[in-house]
């Protein structure tokens, strides 16, 4: 019976040591990773907030700008997007 009590006592001591080691090392590592991730997210959030602030300052001036108008002769008939390049590939006037 005394040998069983010693075995139980040793197991409890070992379990307590392992628990303390887990608390001290593994949880500290997880907390460190969490803190680094939070810092990164806060940095990104600050950057986005700065961009939103800038956009809020610029937004009232946007309606007074002249709208960009594309020449209708340079629009695609099906998708209505403007052609970026004029002429055809291999056109002699463009050095092709």
C-alpha contacts under 8 A as a table, 3 or more apart, distances in Angstrom:
res1	aa1	res2	aa2	distance
1	X	4	X	5.09
1	X	5	X	6.32
2	X	5	X	5.01
2	X	6	X	6.24
3	X	6	X	5.07
3	X	7	X	6.21
4	X	7	X	5.02
4	X	8	X	6.17
5	X	8	X	5.10
5	X	9	X	6.00
6	X	9	X	4.94
6	X	10	X	6.03
7	X	10	X	5.08
7	X	11	X	6.12
8	X	11	X	5.04
8	X	12	X	6.13
9	X	12	X	5.15
9	X	13	X	6.19
10	X	13	X	5.08
10	X	14	X	6.08
11	X	14	X	5.05
11	X	15	X	6.02
12	X	15	X	5.01
12	X	16	X	6.07
13	X	16	X	5.10
13	X	17	X	6.19
14	X	17	X	5.10
14	X	18	X	6.17
15	X	18	X	5.11
15	X	19	X	6.05
16	X	19	X	5.04
16	X	20	X	6.12
17	X	20	X	5.14
17	X	21	X	6.08
18	X	21	X	4.99
18	X	22	X	6.06
19	X	22	X	5.02
19	X	23	X	6.13
20	X	23	X	4.99
20	X	24	X	5.99
21	X	24	X	5.11
21	X	25	X	5.92
21	X	26	X	7.63
22	X	25	X	5.47
22	X	26	X	5.09
22	X	27	X	6.49
23	X	26	X	6.11
23	X	27	X	5.21
23	X	28	X	7.05
24	X	27	X	6.28
24	X	28	X	5.93
25	X	28	X	5.18
25	X	29	X	6.11
26	X	29	X	5.09
26	X	30	X	6.30
27	X	30	X	5.02
27	X	31	X	6.03
28	X	31	X	5.04
28	X	32	X	6.08
29	X	32	X	5.04
29	X	33	X	6.27
30	X	33	X	5.12
30	X	34	X	6.07
31	X	34	X	4.97
31	X	35	X	6.04
32	X	35	X	5.10
32	X	36	X	6.21
33	X	36	X	5.13
33	X	37	X	6.19
34	X	37	X	5.11
34	X	38	X	6.10
35	X	38	X	5.07
35	X	39	X	6.10
36	X	39	X	5.11
36	X	40	X	6.24
37	X	40	X	5.09
37	X	41	X	6.23
38	X	41	X	5.06
38	X	42	X	6.04
39	X	42	X	5.06
39	X	43	X	6.09
40	X	43	X	5.10
40	X	44	X	6.27
41	X	44	X	5.09
41	X	45	X	6.02
42	X	45	X	4.92
42	X	46	X	6.10
43	X	46	X	5.15
43	X	47	X	6.29
44	X	47	X	5.04
44	X	48	X	6.19
45	X	48	X	5.09
45	X	49	X	6.07
46	X	49	X	5.05
46	X	50	X	6.19
47	X	50	X	5.14
47	X	51	X	6.35
48	X	51	X	5.01
48	X	52	X	6.16
49	X	52	X	5.01
49	X	53	X	6.09
50	X	53	X	5.07
50	X	54	X	6.21
51	X	54	X	5.07
51	X	55	X	6.11
52	X	55	X	4.94
52	X	56	X	6.06
53	X	56	X	5.08
53	X	57	X	6.31
54	X	57	X	5.10
54	X	58	X	6.25
55	X	58	X	5.07
55	X	59	X	5.70
56	X	59	X	5.26
56	X	60	X	7.50
57	X	60	X	6.91
58	X	61	X	5.71
58	X	62	X	6.87
59	X	62	X	5.40
59	X	63	X	7.93
60	X	63	X	6.84
61	X	64	X	5.82
61	X	65	X	7.14
62	X	65	X	5.53
63	X	66	X	7.93
70	X	74	X	7.36
70	X	75	X	7.54
70	X	82	X	6.67
71	X	74	X	5.56
71	X	75	X	7.05
71	X	82	X	7.96
72	X	75	X	5.32
74	X	82	X	5.72
74	X	83	X	5.73
75	X	80	X	5.30
75	X	81	X	5.33
75	X	82	X	4.36
75	X	83	X	5.99
76	X	79	X	5.67
76	X	80	X	4.82
76	X	81	X	5.46
76	X	82	X	6.29
76	X	83	X	6.88
77	X	80	X	5.66
83	X	86	X	7.08
87	X	91	X	6.67
88	X	91	X	5.49
89	X	96	X	6.74
90	X	94	X	7.64
90	X	95	X	7.52
90	X	96	X	4.18
91	X	94	X	5.63
91	X	95	X	6.89
91	X	96	X	5.36
92	X	95	X	5.35
92	X	96	X	5.49
93	X	96	X	7.42
